[in-house]
Amino acid sequence: MKKVLIYEYITGGGLINEALTSHLLTEANLMMKSLNNNFKLSGKISHSYLEDYRVNPLQLKNQIKIKNSKKIYDTSFLRQFDEVLPIIPENNLELYKYIKFLEDNNINMIASDSKTVLILSDKLKFYNFCKKHSINTIETYKINDYKRITSKRSYIIKDRYGAGCSYVRLQKKLSQQDFFTHSERIVQPYIKGTSYSLCLYFTNDSYIFLSLNKQILTQDENGFINLKTIIINSNDVHQLEIVRFLSKLKILLPGLKGYVGIDFIYDKSNITIVEVNPRLTTSFIGLYETIGINYADLLINSNFFKRSISGKKYLVYA
């Protein structure tokens, strides 16, 4: 039986040296609950998972309590497993750094390679990659280069190395002060449309389309944009253009592997790619309930799965 170790950054000790107050904590807990249920239902994989000792006082059979970061980087310990599944946000290149560590130490993992993850974790690199290969995405520049943006109606300021809505703010104008306040962030034009995401599973030579999801976003009085709700398995976008993009992406980034989430904006049949996340995303939470997909079974045999078209939906409240 294959042995898998799950390292989810927020709940698994990535924040062990700081307060456990990440805005992603609720989503991380939901994701780990779903993931644990998937593995238990499968019965084909022996899995363990790292858990920050502050998350849950109970000691369960397959928990490995983390009180310092030593275990996370203990290569002798990690090699006790057939594969490591890292679920780490792109903030400050944390996902890239851990995958590079696993690669450098020849530890098997269920993840895209570090070269691919670096392109997808850096929003500026990703924009230049898309521009080079004629992929329709959002203009992205360092904030002091904002005048290069062709559409100047409103601006979105984001973390250059961010995950989810870590820092996403809408502003009608930019001032000189913004160049100092947001010097490490990037700027994009505001794009009208409806926000969607894709859930996918990439193998060495192909990919499996899992679900299309509608994202409900909110904006507060200070312009910050947050994800409120995800409607899993929302099939209201024509998928031909999506398939064309995915086929192209697989060729351009052959290092994609495992679960991948893609965010895009849809407006009048036009698809604009926002970002590609080479890790489990929040949308994963509703997959089993909507289409019966068990992620653990995909790790054993990705050829078994046929996607349901029942139209059943599932709401995730972020």
C-alpha positions in Angstrom: 0.0 0.0 0.0 1.3 3.4 -1.0 2.3 5.7 1.9 1.6 9.4 1.5 2.5 12.3 3.8 0.4 15.5 3.6 2.0 18.8 4.4 -0.6 21.5 4.5 1.3 24.7 5.3 -1.2 26.6 7.4 -2.4 23.7 9.6 0.8 21.6 9.3 3.4 23.7 11.0 4.4 26.3 8.3 3.4 29.0 10.8 5.0 27.3 13.8 7.2 30.3 14.6 4.4 32.9 14.4 0.8 33.4 15.6 -1.7 31.0 14.1 -3.9 33.7 12.7 -3.7 33.4 8.9 -6.8 34.5 7.0 -6.5 31.2 5.2 -6.9 29.1 8.4 -10.6 28.4 7.9 -10.1 27.3 4.3 -7.1 25.2 5.2 -9.1 23.4 7.9 -11.9 22.6 5.5 -9.5 21.4 2.9 -7.7 19.1 5.3 -11.0 17.7 6.5 -12.1 16.9 2.9 -8.7 15.5 2.1 -8.6 13.2 5.1 -12.1 12.0 4.3 -11.1 11.2 0.7 -8.1 9.1 1.8 -10.2 7.2 4.4 -12.9 6.5 1.9 -10.4 5.2 -0.6 -8.8 2.6 1.6 -6.1 2.2 -1.0 -3.5 4.6 0.4 -1.9 4.8 3.9 -1.7 8.5 4.7 -0.3 10.6 7.5 -0.4 14.4 7.9 1.6 17.0 9.7 -0.4 19.1 12.2 0.6 22.2 14.1 0.1 21.2 17.8 -2.0 24.4 18.3 -4.7 23.4 15.8 -6.1 20.3 17.5 -5.3 19.1 21.0 -6.3 15.5 20.1 -3.7 13.0 19.0 -5.2 10.9 16.2 -3.6 7.8 14.6 -2.3 9.4 11.4 -1.5 12.8 12.9 2.2 13.9 13.3 2.2 16.8 15.7 4.6 19.6 14.8 6.2 21.8 17.6 9.1 23.1 15.5 10.0 23.0 11.8 12.7 20.3 12.2 10.4 17.5 11.2 9.1 19.3 8.1 12.7 19.3 6.7 13.9 16.0 8.1 14.9 14.1 5.0 15.2 10.7 6.8 11.7 11.1 8.1 10.3 12.2 4.7 11.9 9.2 2.9 9.7 6.9 5.1 6.9 7.8 2.7 6.5 6.9 -0.9 5.4 10.5 -1.8 4.9 13.9 -0.1 1.9 16.0 -1.0 2.7 19.7 -0.3 -0.2 22.1 -0.1 1.5 25.5 0.4 0.4 29.0 -0.6 2.6 30.9 -3.1 3.1 33.8 -0.6 6.8 34.8 -0.4 7.5 31.8 -2.8 6.9 29.3 0.1 5.5 26.7 -2.3 8.5 27.0 -4.7 11.1 26.9 -1.9 9.7 23.7 -0.4 9.3 21.9 -3.7 12.9 22.9 -4.6 14.0 21.4 -1.2 12.2 18.2 -2.0 13.8 18.1 -5.5 17.3 18.8 -4.2 17.0 15.9 -1.7 15.4 13.5 -4.3 12.2 13.1 -2.3 9.3 11.9 -4.3 6.3 14.3 -4.3 2.9 14.8 -5.8 3.5 18.3 -7.2 4.6 20.2 -10.2 8.3 20.7 -10.7 10.1 23.8 -9.2 10.7 25.5 -12.5 7.0 25.4 -13.3 6.0 26.5 -9.8 8.3 29.5 -9.9 6.7 30.8 -13.1 3.2 30.4 -11.6 4.1 31.8 -8.2 5.4 35.1 -9.5 2.6 37.2 -11.1 5.1 39.3 -13.1 6.9 36.2 -14.5 3.5 34.6 -15.2 2.4 37.7 -17.2 5.6 37.7 -19.3 5.2 34.0 -19.9 1.6 34.4 -21.1 2.6 37.4 -23.3 5.4 35.4 -24.9 3.1 32.6 -25.7 0.0 34.6 -26.7 -2.1 33.6 -23.8 -4.9 36.1 -23.0 -4.1 37.3 -19.5 -4.2 40.6 -17.5 -1.5 43.2 -18.1 0.8 43.1 -15.1 3.6 45.5 -14.2 5.6 46.7 -11.2 3.7 49.5 -9.6 6.0 52.3 -10.7 5.4 51.1 -14.3 1.7 51.5 -14.1 1.6 54.1 -17.0 2.4 51.2 -19.4 -1.1 49.8 -18.7 -3.3 50.5 -21.8 -6.6 50.6 -19.9 -6.6 53.3 -17.1 -10.2 53.1 -15.8 -9.3 51.5 -12.5 -6.4 49.6 -11.1 -5.9 46.4 -9.1 -3.0 46.2 -6.7 -1.8 42.7 -5.7 0.9 40.9 -3.9 3.5 39.9 -6.5 3.9 36.6 -4.6 0.4 36.1 -3.2 -2.2 33.4 -2.9 -6.0 33.8 -3.0 -7.0 37.3 -2.0 -3.9 37.9 0.3 -3.9 41.5 -0.9 -6.2 42.5 -3.7 -7.3 46.1 -3.8 -9.3 48.1 -6.3 -8.3 51.8 -6.8 -9.5 54.4 -9.2 -6.3 56.3 -9.2 -2.7 55.8 -8.2 -0.6 58.4 -6.4 3.1 58.9 -5.8 2.6 57.5 -2.3 1.5 54.2 -3.7 5.0 53.7 -5.2 6.4 53.6 -1.7 3.6 51.9 0.1 3.3 49.1 -2.5 6.8 48.9 -3.9 6.9 45.1 -3.7 3.4 44.7 -5.2 2.2 44.6 -8.8 -0.5 46.6 -10.6 -3.1 45.4 -13.1 -6.0 47.1 -14.9 -9.4 46.2 -13.6 -11.1 43.7 -15.9 -14.9 43.4 -16.1 -16.6 40.0 -16.1 -17.5 37.1 -14.0 -14.9 35.2 -12.0 -14.5 31.4 -12.4 -12.1 28.7 -11.5 -11.2 25.3 -12.9 -10.2 22.1 -11.0 -7.9 19.9 -12.9 -5.6 16.9 -12.4 -2.4 16.7 -14.5 -0.7 13.5 -15.2 2.7 13.1 -17.0 1.1 13.1 -20.5 -2.4 14.5 -20.1 -4.9 16.2 -17.8 -8.3 15.4 -16.4 -11.0 18.2 -16.3 -12.7 17.9 -12.9 -15.0 20.9 -12.5 -15.8 24.5 -13.5 -16.7 26.7 -10.5 -18.2 30.2 -10.2 -16.6 32.6 -7.7 -18.6 35.2 -5.9 -16.4 38.1 -4.9 -17.1 41.0 -2.5 -15.5 44.5 -2.1 -15.3 46.3 1.2 -15.4 50.1 1.8 -11.6 50.3 1.4 -11.5 48.6 -2.0 -10.3 45.2 -0.8 -11.6 42.3 -2.8 -12.3 39.0 -1.1 -13.7 35.6 -2.1 -17.1 35.1 -0.5 -18.5 31.9 -2.1 -17.6 29.3 -4.6 -20.3 27.4 -6.5 -18.6 24.1 -7.4 -19.6 22.4 -10.7 -21.2 25.5 -12.2 -21.4 24.6 -15.9 -22.5 27.9 -17.4 -19.4 28.7 -19.6 -18.8 27.3 -23.1 -15.8 25.0 -22.6 -14.3 25.0 -26.1 -12.0 27.9 -25.4 -11.1 26.4 -22.0 -10.1 23.2 -23.7 -7.9 25.0 -26.2 -6.1 26.9 -23.5 -5.6 23.8 -21.4 -4.1 21.9 -24.3 -1.7 24.7 -25.0 -0.8 25.0 -21.3 0.1 21.3 -21.0 2.5 21.7 -24.0 4.1 24.9 -22.7 4.3 23.7 -19.0 5.0 19.9 -19.2 6.1 20.1 -15.5 2.6 20.5 -14.3 1.6 17.5 -12.1 -1.2 16.7 -9.7 -4.1 19.0 -8.8 -4.1 22.4 -10.4 -6.5 25.3 -10.0 -7.0 28.0 -12.7 -8.7 31.3 -12.1 -10.2 33.2 -15.1 -12.6 36.1 -15.9 -15.4 35.4 -18.4 -17.0 38.3 -20.3 -19.1 38.0 -23.5 -17.4 34.7 -24.5 -14.0 36.2 -23.8 -11.7 34.3 -21.4 -8.9 36.1 -19.5 -6.6 34.0 -17.4 -5.9 35.4 -14.0 -3.6 32.8 -12.5 -2.7 29.1 -12.4 -2.3 27.6 -8.9 -0.1 24.4 -8.9 -1.6 23.0 -5.7 -4.9 22.1 -4.1 -7.3 25.0 -4.0 -10.4 25.8 -1.9 -12.6 24.5 -4.8 -11.3 21.0 -4.0 -13.6 20.9 -0.9 -16.8 20.3 -2.9 -15.5 17.9 -5.6 -16.5 14.6 -3.9 -20.0 15.9 -3.1 -20.7 17.1 -6.6 -19.0 14.7 -9.0 -18.0 11.8 -6.8 -14.3 12.3 -7.4 -12.0 10.9 -4.7 -8.6 12.6 -4.9 -6.8 9.7 -3.3 -8.1 7.3 -6.0 -6.6 9.7 -8.6 -3.2 9.1 -7.1 -3.6 5.4 -7.6 -5.1 5.4 -11.1 -5.9 8.6 -12.9 -7.4 6.6 -15.8 -10.4 5.3 -13.9 -12.2 8.6 -13.6 -15.1 9.8 -15.8 -16.5 13.1 -15.0 -20.2 13.3 -14.0 -22.4 15.8 -15.9 -25.3 15.6 -13.4 -25.2 19.3 -12.7 -25.2 18.9 -9.0 -23.6 21.9 -7.2 -21.9 22.5 -3.9 -21.4 25.8 -2.1 -18.1 26.7 -0.3 -18.2 29.7 1.9 -14.7 31.2 2.2 
